[in-house]
């Protein structure tokens, strides 16, 4: 069996669309939150750690990685957030003033339309599908800690719940929260929890 613990990075101070093209750090509250995650991660005792290369993800597990006998994290580009291209770091209102037509198209069909110089939801979904197949589903049994962003975690949940790309919008993933999923030997899936706060729950 594979026991997956998905962690969305903690809080940051930046506004607007912050995706795979914006390497922003955690805020002071996000760093404090990272300290509070240590107990839950110590209880979980991951055998494998895969993380997005973005600073906000790495900082979210930095306090935990200082512990002895913690597995070395494997940096995985496929776990980066959707790339918003030219819209990175801009708010909806800012984009609506300068690029309203393309913004409207993107909102009407995000699965196929992509921001200028960015990527579509279908492209994000595909790279997460590749990650899950190659790294997790075909990997060894054990406990997996996967540190990523809201978009990729939604993709994992929609794929494993077999709700298709439309299922992406069924899930709200809070910053600094966990999702826990079991994948059994027969590939049956149990979603045990979504938006679990580590400071409130253990993972024995």
N, C-alpha and C positions, 0 to 999 in steps of 0.2 A: 504493500500500500504506500501511496505517496501522500504525505500530510503537508499541505501548502498553507503558509501564512503569508498573505499579501499585505504589504505596508505601503500606504501612501505617505510621501514625505510630509514633514511638518510645515508650519506656517512661514510665509515670507512677507515682505513689506511691499512688493511690487504690485502695481495695478495693471489692468488690461489683460490681453491675451498673452500668457506666459507659457510657452511650449518648448519644443525641442531645440529652438534656436535661442533660448534665453537661459544662460547659466547663472541664475541668481542664488544668493546664499539664504540660509534660514534667517529669520528675524530673531531678536532676543527671546521672544516667547517661544519660537520654534526650537531654539537650542535648549531652552529649559524643558520643553516637551520631550526632546530627544533623551535627556537625562532620565525622565520618568518612564521611558520605554524599556530601560535596561532590565528591570525586574521581570517584565513579561517575556522578553527575549531570552533571558537566562532560564526561565521556566520552560520555554519552548525547546531549547537546546537544538538549534538547527544543525543538520548534517551538511547542508549545502546553502550557500548564500549567493544569490544573483541580484545584481543591482544595476540600475541605470547609471551612466557615468556622470549625470548632472550633480553639481555641488550640493543642491538641496537634498538629494537622496543620500549621498555619501555622508553628509553631516548628520542626517537623521539616525544613522547607525554608528556614528563615530564613537560615542561613549560605550556602546556595547562591544565594539571591536577592540577596545582597550583591555578587555578581560582576557584572562589566560584561557588557552584551549578553545578559542573561537575560530571557526573555519575561515580561511582567507576568502574574502568576497571575490566573485568573478564578475568583472565589468561586462555588461551586455548592451551594445548599442541598440538592439531591438526593443529594449525597455524604455527608451526615451519617449517623452510626450509627443503628441502630434505636432508637427512643425507648422507654425502659422505664417511662415514666410515673411512677406513685407508687413504683415499685421502684428508681428511680435512686439510686445510692449505697448501696444496702442489699445485704448478703450473702445468699446462699441461706438460711443458717440463720436470719437475722433475718426474712426473708419467710416462711419455713416456720412460724415461731412465730405470726405474726399474720395470715397470708393463705394458709394451707396449701391450701385448696380451690381457689382460683384459680391458685395456683402449679402444682398438680397438673394442672389443665386446660391450662395454658399448655405445660407440658412434654409433654403427650400430643398436642397439636395446635398447635404454634407458628405453623404456616403460616396458620391461621385464627383462633386465639384470641389476644387481645392483653392485655398487662398493663393494669391500670386506668389510664386516661388516657394510655395508650401506643399503640403500633401493632403490628400483626401482621407476621409475616415476609412474608406476601403483599403487604402495603402497602409494605414496604421493597423487595421484589423489583420491584414495579410502578414505583416512582420511579426505580430503577436502570435498568430497561428503557427508560423514557422518556429518561433521560440518555444511554444508549448509542445509542439510535436518533437522537435529535436532535443530539447533540454529536459523537459519534464516527462512527457508521456513515454518517450523511449529511453528514459534515464533509469537510474537505480531507485529502488525503494528507499524511503527515508523521509526526513523532515526538511522541507525547502522553505527558506525565507526569501521572498521576492520583493525587492524594494523598488517602487516605481511611482507612477503618476496616475491621476484620475482617469485619463483616457485609456491607457493600456490595461489598467485594472478592470475597467468596464468591459473592455474587449475580452479579457479572460473570463469574466463572469458570464457574458452573453454567449461565448463559445461553449463553455462547459454546461450552461443551462439549456443549450440548444435553442436559443431564442433568435438566432440569426443576428445580422448586423443591426436590425431594427431594435433588438433587445438592448443595445448599447444605452438607450435612453431610459431604461427601466430602473437603472441603478444610480444612486447618489453616493459618492465616495468622499467622505470628509478627510481633510488633511490630518495627518497624525493618527489615522485609524487603521485597524486591521480587518482583513477578511480571512476566514479560515475555511479551507476546502479539503475534502478527502477524495482521492482518486483510487479506487480499488483495483485489484488485479484484473477484474473483468471489464475495466474501464467505466464502470458505473461511478457516478459522481454524487457526493453529498456536500452541499453548501451549508456549513455548520453555523456561520455567522457573518454578518456584514456590518461595517462601521463599529467594530468593537474597540473600545478605548483601553489601551494596555494598562493604564494606571488603575483600572477598575476590575480587570479580570486577569487570572493566571492561565497558563497554557500547559499545564502538566499533561 
